[in-house]
């Protein structure tokens, strides 16, 4: 299932007959975390707006969690993307 590299590690999957290889994400991804903090309705509305504008998938946000402050909630979105060429 794995083959040994020149360095001796076995981190590269090798496909077996009849099985497709697992698609792993590229190792050179940048990570961006977006935090929304506020009233429950305001956070939900902003999640919807960000999804409508193609910025952040609405299904990838964490469930709303109370922060401990009266009426305040937080949700986090983690976005992985290829590095931009600068």
ZAVEX-163789 format. One record per residue (C-alpha): residue number from 0; residue in one letter; y, x, z. Coordinates in steps of 0.05 Angstrom, whole numbers. Layout:
! residues N
+-----+------+--------+--------+--------+
| pos | code |     c2 |     c1 |     c3 |
+-----+------+--------+--------+--------+
| NUM |    A |      Y |      X |      Z |
...
+-----+------+--------+--------+--------+
END
This chain:
! residues 86
+-----+------+--------+--------+--------+
| pos | code |     c2 |     c1 |     c3 |
+-----+------+--------+--------+--------+
|   0 |    X |      0 |      0 |      0 |
|   1 |    X |     48 |     58 |     14 |
|   2 |    X |     49 |    125 |    -19 |
|   3 |    X |     67 |    190 |     13 |
|   4 |    X |    132 |    224 |     -8 |
|   5 |    X |    141 |    299 |    -13 |
|   6 |    X |    171 |    299 |     57 |
|   7 |    X |    108 |    267 |     84 |
|   8 |    X |    138 |    199 |    100 |
|   9 |    X |    106 |    135 |     76 |
|  10 |    X |    166 |     90 |     68 |
|  11 |    X |    159 |     71 |     -6 |
|  12 |    X |    117 |      9 |    -20 |
|  13 |    X |     68 |     13 |    -77 |
|  14 |    X |     48 |    -52 |   -111 |
|  15 |    X |    -25 |    -72 |   -105 |
|  16 |    X |    -61 |   -103 |   -164 |
|  17 |    X |    -45 |   -178 |   -167 |
|  18 |    X |     14 |   -172 |   -120 |
|  19 |    X |     87 |   -165 |   -136 |
|  20 |    X |    127 |   -112 |    -99 |
|  21 |    X |    173 |   -134 |    -44 |
|  22 |    X |    246 |   -133 |    -66 |
|  23 |    X |    283 |    -92 |    -14 |
|  24 |    X |    359 |    -92 |    -11 |
|  25 |    X |    394 |    -29 |    -34 |
|  26 |    X |    402 |     23 |     20 |
|  27 |    X |    475 |     37 |      4 |
|  28 |    X |    503 |    -31 |     23 |
|  29 |    X |    567 |    -41 |     60 |
|  30 |    X |    568 |    -91 |    117 |
|  31 |    X |    625 |   -139 |    130 |
|  32 |    X |    626 |   -186 |    190 |
|  33 |    X |    674 |   -244 |    193 |
|  34 |    X |    688 |   -280 |    258 |
|  35 |    X |    718 |   -349 |    263 |
|  36 |    X |    743 |   -368 |    332 |
|  37 |    X |    777 |   -434 |    347 |
|  38 |    X |    769 |   -509 |    355 |
|  39 |    X |    703 |   -536 |    331 |
|  40 |    X |    733 |   -577 |    274 |
|  41 |    X |    778 |   -520 |    251 |
|  42 |    X |    720 |   -471 |    249 |
|  43 |    X |    677 |   -520 |    209 |
|  44 |    X |    734 |   -534 |    161 |
|  45 |    X |    747 |   -460 |    149 |
|  46 |    X |    673 |   -447 |    137 |
|  47 |    X |    674 |   -501 |     83 |
|  48 |    X |    738 |   -473 |     52 |
|  49 |    X |    710 |   -402 |     50 |
|  50 |    X |    647 |   -429 |     17 |
|  51 |    X |    686 |   -470 |    -34 |
|  52 |    X |    726 |   -408 |    -54 |
|  53 |    X |    662 |   -366 |    -61 |
|  54 |    X |    680 |   -320 |     -4 |
|  55 |    X |    625 |   -335 |     46 |
|  56 |    X |    562 |   -377 |     38 |
|  57 |    X |    567 |   -436 |     87 |
|  58 |    X |    492 |   -430 |    104 |
|  59 |    X |    499 |   -358 |    127 |
|  60 |    X |    544 |   -370 |    187 |
|  61 |    X |    514 |   -370 |    257 |
|  62 |    X |    512 |   -437 |    293 |
|  63 |    X |    576 |   -453 |    330 |
|  64 |    X |    574 |   -425 |    400 |
|  65 |    X |    621 |   -443 |    457 |
|  66 |    X |    661 |   -383 |    481 |
|  67 |    X |    669 |   -407 |    552 |
|  68 |    X |    742 |   -427 |    540 |
|  69 |    X |    755 |   -502 |    538 |
|  70 |    X |    743 |   -528 |    467 |
|  71 |    X |    736 |   -459 |    435 |
|  72 |    X |    678 |   -439 |    390 |
|  73 |    X |    657 |   -378 |    351 |
|  74 |    X |    615 |   -367 |    289 |
|  75 |    X |    598 |   -302 |    254 |
|  76 |    X |    581 |   -287 |    182 |
|  77 |    X |    549 |   -222 |    161 |
|  78 |    X |    558 |   -204 |     88 |
|  79 |    X |    523 |   -146 |     55 |
|  80 |    X |    549 |   -120 |    -11 |
|  81 |    X |    547 |    -60 |    -57 |
|  82 |    X |    602 |    -10 |    -43 |
|  83 |    X |    663 |    -17 |    -88 |
|  84 |    X |    679 |     41 |   -134 |
|  85 |    X |    745 |     71 |   -111 |
+-----+------+--------+--------+--------+
END
